[in-house]
Amino acid sequence: DCFISIVPLTLLNACQTPELFCSKGAGLSVFSRVMGMEFPGEGSVYVKQITEFKRPLFVGQNYRAAFEVLTINREKHTAEVSTQVFELERGKLMVDGLATAMHVNKF
């Protein structure tokens, strides 16, 4: 029942100042994009996200987002999904979280 998806991620410089680190919202946008559009697929509902920021995310650096299904509740059609962001160069964990997604046909 486990599924792992790796998504490359580069934060864009929305504020036009390379020295400033990205807001937390910019780091979370990849989670909502994947959970709402790509996994589990069309018709999914991104129910909740709990997130811990381990380190700041900087504009222009490359990151990798990882998703892993931890549990599935078939009665409620929901799944708990591990959501993480790693620095691509050194593999350091930058963001660690847990999301809940709902999909009537897939869970």
DSSP file (Angstrom, degrees, kcal/mol; ACC not computed):
  #  RESIDUE AA STRUCTURE BP1 BP2  ACC     N-H-->O    O-->H-N    N-H-->O    O-->H-N    TCO  KAPPA ALPHA  PHI   PSI    X-CA   Y-CA   Z-CA
    1    1 A D              0   0    0      0, 0.0     2,-0.3     0, 0.0    68,-0.1   0.000 360.0 360.0 360.0  -6.4    0.0    0.0    0.0
    2    2 A C        -     0   0    0     66,-0.1     2,-0.4    68,-0.1    68,-0.1  -0.597 360.0-175.8 -85.5 142.7    3.0    2.3    0.2
    3    3 A F        -     0   0    0     -2,-0.3    66,-1.3    66,-0.1     2,-0.5  -0.999   6.5-163.8-136.1 131.1    3.8    4.7   -2.7
    4    4 A I  E     -A   68   0A   0     -2,-0.4     2,-0.4    64,-0.2    64,-0.2  -0.973   6.5-176.7-119.5 128.9    6.8    7.0   -2.9
    5    5 A S  E     -A   67   0A   0     62,-1.6    62,-1.5    -2,-0.5     2,-0.5  -0.989  10.2-157.4-123.8 128.4    7.0    9.9   -5.3
    6    6 A I  E     -A   66   0A   0     -2,-0.4    60,-0.2    60,-0.2    -2,-0.0  -0.921  11.0-173.0-107.6 127.0   10.1   12.0   -5.7
    7    7 A V  E     -A   65   0A   0     58,-2.7    58,-2.8    -2,-0.5     2,-0.1  -0.974  20.6-132.0-122.6 120.4    9.5   15.5   -7.1
    8    8 A P  E     -A   64   0A   0      0, 0.0     2,-0.4     0, 0.0    56,-0.2  -0.437  29.6-169.2 -68.2 147.6   12.4   17.9   -8.0
    9    9 A L  E     -A   63   0A   0     54,-2.6    54,-3.6    -2,-0.1     2,-0.4  -0.992  19.9-179.9-145.4 129.3   11.9   21.4   -6.6
   10   10 A T  E     -A   62   0A   0     -2,-0.4     2,-0.3    52,-0.2    52,-0.2  -0.989  27.1-134.1-127.9 123.1   13.6   24.7   -7.1
   11   11 A L        -     0   0    0     50,-1.1    49,-2.1    -2,-0.4     2,-0.2  -0.591  21.2-138.4 -77.8 132.6   12.3   27.7   -5.2
   12   12 A L        -     0   0    0     -2,-0.3     2,-1.4    47,-0.2     3,-0.2  -0.553  19.6-109.8 -89.5 155.8   11.9   30.8   -7.3
   13   13 A N    >   +     0   0    0     -2,-0.2     3,-0.5     1,-0.2    -1,-0.1  -0.666  43.5 165.9 -88.1  88.0   12.8   34.3   -6.2
   14   14 A A  T 3  S+     0   0    0     -2,-1.4    -1,-0.2     1,-0.2     8,-0.0   0.775  77.5  46.5 -73.8 -26.4    9.4   35.9   -5.8
   15   15 A C  T 3  S-     0   0    0     -3,-0.2    -1,-0.2     2,-0.1    -2,-0.1   0.421 102.9-127.8 -99.0   1.8   10.9   38.9   -3.9
   16   16 A Q  S <  S+     0   0    0     -3,-0.5    -2,-0.1     1,-0.1    -3,-0.1   0.728  77.3 110.4  60.3  24.8   13.8   39.6   -6.3
   17   17 A T    >   -     0   0    0      1,-0.1     3,-1.5     3,-0.1    42,-0.2  -0.872  50.3-167.0-129.9  99.3   16.3   39.5   -3.3
   18   18 A P  T 3  S+     0   0    0      0, 0.0    41,-0.2     0, 0.0    -1,-0.1   0.737  83.9  62.6 -60.9 -23.6   18.5   36.4   -3.5
   19   19 A E  T 3  S+     0   0    0     39,-0.1     2,-0.2     2,-0.1    -2,-0.0   0.772  87.3  85.8 -73.7 -24.3   19.8   36.9    0.1
   20   20 A L  S <  S-     0   0    0     -3,-1.5    39,-0.8     1,-0.1     2,-0.2  -0.530  79.1-126.9 -80.0 141.2   16.4   36.5    1.6
   21   21 A F  B     -E   58   0B   0     -2,-0.2    37,-0.3    37,-0.2    -2,-0.1  -0.559  34.6 -94.0 -85.2 155.8   15.2   33.0    2.4
   22   22 A C        -     0   0    0     35,-2.2    35,-0.4    -2,-0.2    -1,-0.1  -0.263  40.2-106.6 -66.5 149.3   11.8   31.8    1.1
   23   23 A S    >>  -     0   0    0      1,-0.1     4,-1.2    33,-0.1     3,-0.7  -0.344  31.1-110.6 -68.3 158.9    8.7   32.2    3.2
   24   24 A K  H 3> S+     0   0    0      1,-0.2     4,-1.6     2,-0.2     5,-0.2   0.833 116.8  63.1 -62.1 -31.8    7.4   29.0    4.7
   25   25 A G  H 3> S+     0   0    0      1,-0.2     4,-1.1     2,-0.2    -1,-0.2   0.866  98.6  54.1 -61.8 -36.2    4.4   29.2    2.4
   26   26 A A  H <4 S+     0   0    0     -3,-0.7     4,-0.4     1,-0.2     3,-0.3   0.879 107.6  50.5 -66.3 -36.7    6.6   28.9   -0.7
   27   27 A G  H  < S+     0   0    0     -4,-1.2     3,-0.4     1,-0.2     4,-0.3   0.815 111.0  49.2 -69.2 -30.2    8.1   25.7    0.7
   28   28 A L  H >X S+     0   0    0     -4,-1.6     4,-1.6     1,-0.2     3,-0.8   0.657  88.1  83.6 -82.9 -16.1    4.6   24.2    1.3
   29   29 A S  H 3X S+     0   0    0     -4,-1.1     4,-2.1    -3,-0.3    -1,-0.2   0.825  85.1  58.1 -60.7 -31.2    3.3   25.0   -2.1
   30   30 A V  H 3> S+     0   0    0     -4,-0.4     4,-2.4    -3,-0.4    -1,-0.3   0.875 103.7  53.4 -65.9 -35.1    4.8   21.8   -3.6
   31   31 A F  H <> S+     0   0    0     -3,-0.8     4,-2.9    -4,-0.3     5,-0.3   0.944 110.7  44.6 -64.2 -47.6    2.8   19.8   -1.0
   32   32 A S  H  X S+     0   0    0     -4,-1.6     4,-1.8     1,-0.2     5,-0.2   0.863 113.1  52.0 -67.3 -34.4   -0.5   21.3   -2.0
   33   33 A R  H  X>S+     0   0    0     -4,-2.1     4,-1.9    -5,-0.2     5,-0.7   0.954 116.5  38.1 -64.9 -49.3    0.3   21.0   -5.7
   34   34 A V  I  X>S+     0   0    0     -4,-2.4     5,-3.5     3,-0.2     4,-1.4   0.947 120.3  44.9 -68.2 -48.0    1.2   17.3   -5.5
   35   35 A M  I  <5S+     0   0    0     -4,-2.9     6,-0.3    -5,-0.3    -1,-0.2   0.816 120.7  40.5 -68.4 -29.7   -1.5   16.3   -3.0
   36   36 A G  I  <5S+     0   0    0     -4,-1.8     8,-0.3    -5,-0.3     7,-0.3   0.752 133.3  13.9 -89.3 -25.3   -4.2   18.3   -4.8
   37   37 A M  I  <5S+     0   0    0     -4,-1.9    -3,-0.2    -5,-0.2    -2,-0.2   0.727 130.8  28.7-122.5 -34.1   -3.4   17.6   -8.5
   38   38 A E  I  <<S+     0   0    0     -4,-1.4    -3,-0.2    -5,-0.7    -4,-0.1   0.820 101.5  70.5-106.5 -37.7   -1.0   14.7   -8.9
   39   39 A F  S   <S-     0   0    0     -5,-3.5    -1,-0.3     1,-0.2    -2,-0.1  -0.998 117.1  -1.5-135.6 131.0   -1.4   12.3   -6.0
   40   40 A P  S    S-     0   0    0      0, 0.0     2,-0.2     0, 0.0    -1,-0.2  -0.996 116.4-119.1 -77.5  -2.8   -3.6   10.5   -5.4
   41   41 A G    >   -     0   0    0     -6,-0.3     3,-1.7    -7,-0.2    -3,-0.2  -0.751  51.1 -13.4 134.7-178.7   -5.1   12.1   -8.6
   42   42 A E  T 3  S+     0   0    0      1,-0.3    -5,-0.1    -2,-0.2     3,-0.1  -0.249 123.5  31.7 -55.4 135.9   -7.9   14.1   -9.9
   43   43 A G  T 3  S+     0   0    0      1,-0.3    61,-0.3    -7,-0.3    -1,-0.3   0.431  87.4 137.8  93.8   1.0  -10.8   14.4   -7.4
   44   44 A S    <   -     0   0    0     -3,-1.7     2,-0.5    -8,-0.3    -1,-0.3  -0.450  44.3-144.6 -79.6 154.7   -8.5   14.2   -4.4
   45   45 A V  E     -B  102   0A   0     57,-2.7    57,-2.6    -2,-0.1     2,-1.0  -0.986   6.9-143.6-120.8 123.9   -9.1   16.4   -1.3
   46   46 A Y  E     +B  101   0A   0     -2,-0.5    55,-0.2    55,-0.2     3,-0.1  -0.769  26.8 177.5 -86.6 100.2   -6.0   17.7    0.6
   47   47 A V  E     -     0   0A   0     53,-1.7     2,-0.3    -2,-1.0    -1,-0.2   0.921  50.5 -16.0 -80.5 -47.6   -7.5   17.5    4.1
   48   48 A K  E     -B  100   0A   0     52,-1.4    52,-2.4     2,-0.0     2,-0.3  -0.994  46.2-157.0-158.9 159.9   -4.7   18.6    6.4
   49   49 A Q  E     -B   99   0A   0     -2,-0.3     2,-0.5    50,-0.2    50,-0.2  -0.979   0.8-168.3-143.9 127.1   -0.9   19.2    6.7
   50   50 A I  E     -B   98   0A   0     48,-2.6    48,-2.3    -2,-0.3     2,-0.4  -0.980  23.1-176.3-112.8 126.7    1.2   19.3    9.9
   51   51 A T  E     -B   97   0A   0     -2,-0.5     2,-0.5    46,-0.2    46,-0.2  -0.969  22.4-166.7-134.1 138.7    4.7   20.7    9.1
   52   52 A E  E     -B   96   0A   0     44,-2.8    44,-2.5    -2,-0.4     2,-0.8  -0.991  17.2-146.1-121.3 123.8    8.0   21.2   11.0
   53   53 A F  E     +B   95   0A   0     -2,-0.5    42,-0.2    42,-0.2    41,-0.1  -0.804  18.2 178.2 -90.9 112.3   10.6   23.4    9.4
   54   54 A K        +     0   0    0     40,-2.4    41,-0.2    -2,-0.8    -1,-0.2   0.832  69.2   2.6 -81.9 -35.4   14.0   22.0   10.3
   55   55 A R  S    S-     0   0    0     39,-1.6    -1,-0.2    37,-0.1     2,-0.1  -0.959  87.6 -88.1-147.1 158.7   16.1   24.6    8.4
   56   56 A P        -     0   0    0      0, 0.0     2,-0.5     0, 0.0   -33,-0.1  -0.406  35.4-131.8 -70.5 149.3   15.4   27.6    6.2
   57   57 A L        -     0   0    0    -35,-0.4   -35,-2.2    -2,-0.1     2,-0.4  -0.883  22.6-150.1-100.4 130.9   14.7   27.2    2.5
   58   58 A F  B >   -E   21   0B   0     -2,-0.5     3,-1.5   -37,-0.3   -47,-0.3  -0.825  18.4-108.2-108.9 142.2   16.7   29.6    0.3
   59   59 A V  T 3  S+     0   0    0    -39,-0.8   -47,-0.2    -2,-0.4     3,-0.1  -0.368 102.6  21.7 -60.5 137.1   15.7   31.0   -3.1
   60   60 A G  T 3  S+     0   0    0    -49,-2.1    -1,-0.2     1,-0.3     2,-0.2   0.260  94.4 116.6  88.9 -12.2   17.7   29.5   -6.0
   61   61 A Q    <   -     0   0    0     -3,-1.5   -50,-1.1   -49,-0.1     2,-0.4  -0.572  65.5-118.1 -87.4 155.8   18.7   26.3   -4.2
   62   62 A N  E     +A   10   0A   0     -2,-0.2    26,-2.3   -52,-0.2    27,-0.5  -0.772  34.6 177.7 -97.3 137.5   17.6   22.9   -5.4
   63   63 A Y  E     -AC   9  87A   0    -54,-3.6   -54,-2.6    -2,-0.4     2,-0.4  -0.860  21.9-138.2-132.2 164.6   15.4   20.6   -3.2
   64   64 A R  E     -AC   8  86A   0     22,-2.5    22,-3.0    -2,-0.3     2,-0.4  -0.997  12.9-152.2-127.1 128.1   13.7   17.3   -3.5
   65   65 A A  E     -AC   7  85A   0    -58,-2.8   -58,-2.7    -2,-0.4     2,-0.4  -0.854  12.9-165.3-100.4 135.0   10.2   16.6   -2.2
   66   66 A A  E     -AC   6  84A   0     18,-2.7    18,-2.3    -2,-0.4     2,-0.4  -0.961   6.1-170.2-124.5 139.1    9.3   13.1   -1.1
   67   67 A F  E     +AC   5  83A   0    -62,-1.5   -62,-1.6    -2,-0.4     2,-0.4  -0.990   6.0 177.3-128.3 133.9    5.9   11.6   -0.4
   68   68 A E  E     -AC   4  82A   0     14,-1.7    14,-3.1    -2,-0.4     2,-0.5  -0.981  28.7-129.2-140.2 126.9    5.2    8.2    1.2
   69   69 A V  E     + C   0  81A   0    -66,-1.3    12,-0.2    -2,-0.4     3,-0.1  -0.617  28.4 175.2 -73.3 122.6    1.8    6.7    2.1
   70   70 A L  E     +     0   0A   0     10,-3.1     2,-0.3    -2,-0.5    -1,-0.2   0.853  62.0   1.9 -96.1 -44.8    2.0    5.6    5.7
   71   71 A T  E     - C   0  80A   0      9,-1.3     9,-2.1   -70,-0.1     2,-0.4  -0.985  56.6-152.6-144.0 153.2   -1.6    4.4    6.4
   72   72 A I  E     - C   0  79A   0     -2,-0.3     2,-0.7     7,-0.2     7,-0.2  -0.997   2.8-159.9-127.6 131.2   -4.8    4.0    4.5
   73   73 A N  E  >> - C   0  78A   0      5,-3.2     5,-1.9    -2,-0.4     4,-1.0  -0.906   8.1-173.6-107.6 100.7   -8.3    4.2    6.1
   74   74 A R  T  45S+     0   0    0     -2,-0.7    -1,-0.1     1,-0.2    33,-0.1   0.783  80.5  58.1 -68.6 -28.5  -10.6    2.5    3.6
   75   75 A E  T  45S+     0   0    0      1,-0.2    -1,-0.2     2,-0.1    -2,-0.0   0.903 118.2  30.8 -67.6 -40.4  -13.8    3.3    5.5
   76   76 A K  T  45S-     0   0    0     -3,-0.2    -2,-0.2     2,-0.1    -1,-0.2   0.475 104.9-126.6 -95.6  -4.1  -13.1    7.1    5.4
   77   77 A H  T  <5 +     0   0    0     -4,-1.0    26,-2.3    30,-0.4     2,-0.3   0.872  66.8 129.4  59.1  39.6  -11.2    6.9    2.0
   78   78 A T  E   < -CD  73 102A   0     -5,-1.9    -5,-3.2    29,-0.3     2,-0.3  -0.841  41.4-163.0-123.1 160.4   -8.3    8.7    3.5
   79   79 A A  E     -CD  72 101A   0     22,-2.3    22,-2.3    -2,-0.3     2,-0.5  -0.997  17.6-134.9-139.5 143.5   -4.5    8.2    3.7
   80   80 A E  E     -CD  71 100A   0     -9,-2.1   -10,-3.1    -2,-0.3    -9,-1.3  -0.869  29.1-166.6 -95.2 131.6   -1.8    9.6    5.9
   81   81 A V  E     -CD  69  99A   0     18,-3.0    18,-3.1    -2,-0.5     2,-0.3  -0.974  20.2-131.1-127.1 127.5    1.2   10.7    3.9
   82   82 A S  E     -CD  68  98A   0    -14,-3.1   -14,-1.7    -2,-0.4     2,-0.5  -0.616  26.4-165.0 -71.4 131.2    4.7   11.6    5.0
   83   83 A T  E     +CD  67  97A   0     14,-2.1    14,-2.0    -2,-0.3     2,-0.3  -0.982  15.5 164.1-124.8 121.0    5.8   14.9    3.3
   84   84 A Q  E     -CD  66  96A   0    -18,-2.3   -18,-2.7    -2,-0.5     2,-0.4  -0.966  26.2-154.0-137.9 151.9    9.4   15.9    3.4
   85   85 A V  E     -CD  65  95A   0     10,-2.2     9,-3.3    -2,-0.3    10,-1.7  -0.997  16.9-168.8-124.9 129.9   11.8   18.3    1.6
   86   86 A F  E     -CD  64  93A   0    -22,-3.0   -22,-2.5    -2,-0.4     2,-0.4  -0.910  29.7-112.5-117.0 143.8   15.5   17.5    1.3
   87   87 A E  E  >  -C   63   0A   0      5,-2.9     4,-1.9    -2,-0.4   -24,-0.2  -0.626  29.0-143.8 -68.7 128.6   18.3   19.8    0.2
   88   88 A L  T  4 S+     0   0    0    -26,-2.3    -1,-0.1    -2,-0.4   -25,-0.1   0.892  90.1  51.8 -66.9 -41.7   19.5   18.2   -3.0
   89   89 A E  T  4 S+     0   0    0    -27,-0.5    -1,-0.2     1,-0.2   -26,-0.1   0.925 129.2  13.7 -65.6 -48.0   23.2   18.8   -2.7
   90   90 A R  T  4 S-     0   0    0      2,-0.1    -1,-0.2     0, 0.0    -2,-0.2   0.508  95.6-123.1-109.6  -7.0   23.8   17.4    0.8
   91   91 A G     <  +     0   0    0     -4,-1.9     2,-0.2     1,-0.2    -3,-0.1   0.653  51.6 161.8  76.0  15.0   20.6   15.4    1.4
   92   92 A K        -     0   0    0     -5,-0.2    -5,-2.9     1,-0.1     2,-0.5  -0.458  45.3-114.3 -72.3 139.7   19.7   17.3    4.6
   93   93 A L  E     + D   0  86A   0     -7,-0.2    -7,-0.2     1,-0.2     3,-0.1  -0.626  40.8 168.4 -72.9 121.5   16.1   17.2    5.8
   94   94 A M  E     +     0   0A   0     -9,-3.3   -40,-2.4    -2,-0.5   -39,-1.6   0.793  64.8  21.7-103.5 -40.1   14.7   20.7    5.6
   95   95 A V  E     -BD  53  85A   0    -10,-1.7   -10,-2.2   -42,-0.2     2,-0.4  -0.998  62.7-173.0-135.0 134.1   11.0   20.2    6.1
   96   96 A D  E     +BD  52  84A   0    -44,-2.5   -44,-2.8    -2,-0.4     2,-0.3  -0.996  22.0 143.9-129.9 130.8    9.2   17.2    7.8
   97   97 A G  E     -BD  51  83A   0    -14,-2.0   -14,-2.1    -2,-0.4     2,-0.4  -0.930  40.2-128.2-156.4 178.6    5.5   16.7    7.8
   98   98 A L  E     -BD  50  82A   0    -48,-2.3   -48,-2.6    -2,-0.3     2,-0.3  -0.993  25.1-171.7-138.6 126.8    2.4   14.6    7.8
   99   99 A A  E     -BD  49  81A   0    -18,-3.1   -18,-3.0    -2,-0.4     2,-0.4  -0.820  14.6-145.0-118.2 157.5   -0.5   15.2    5.4
  100  100 A T  E     -BD  48  80A   0    -52,-2.4   -53,-1.7    -2,-0.3   -52,-1.4  -0.993  20.1-177.5-120.9 129.1   -4.0   13.7    5.1
  101  101 A A  E     -BD  46  79A   0    -22,-2.3   -22,-2.3    -2,-0.4     2,-0.4  -0.925  10.9-153.6-124.6 151.1   -5.6   13.2    1.7
  102  102 A M  E     +BD  45  78A   0    -57,-2.6   -57,-2.7    -2,-0.3     2,-0.3  -0.982  18.9 163.0-126.0 136.7   -9.0   11.9    0.7
  103  103 A H     >  -     0   0    0    -26,-2.3     4,-1.8    -2,-0.4   -59,-0.1  -0.871  26.2-152.3-153.0 118.0  -10.0   10.2   -2.5
  104  104 A V  T  4 S+     0   0    0    -61,-0.3    -1,-0.1    -2,-0.3   -27,-0.1   0.845  95.6  36.0 -61.3 -38.3  -13.2    8.1   -2.8
  105  105 A N  T  4 S+     0   0    0      1,-0.1    -1,-0.2     2,-0.1   -28,-0.0   0.729 120.4  42.7 -90.0 -23.1  -11.9    5.8   -5.6
  106  106 A K  T  4        0   0    0    -29,-0.1    -2,-0.2     1,-0.1    -1,-0.1   0.648 360.0 360.0-103.7 -16.5   -8.3    5.3   -4.6
  107  107 A F     <        0   0    0     -4,-1.8   -30,-0.4   -30,-0.2   -29,-0.3   0.377 360.0 360.0-119.3 360.0   -8.4    4.8   -0.8
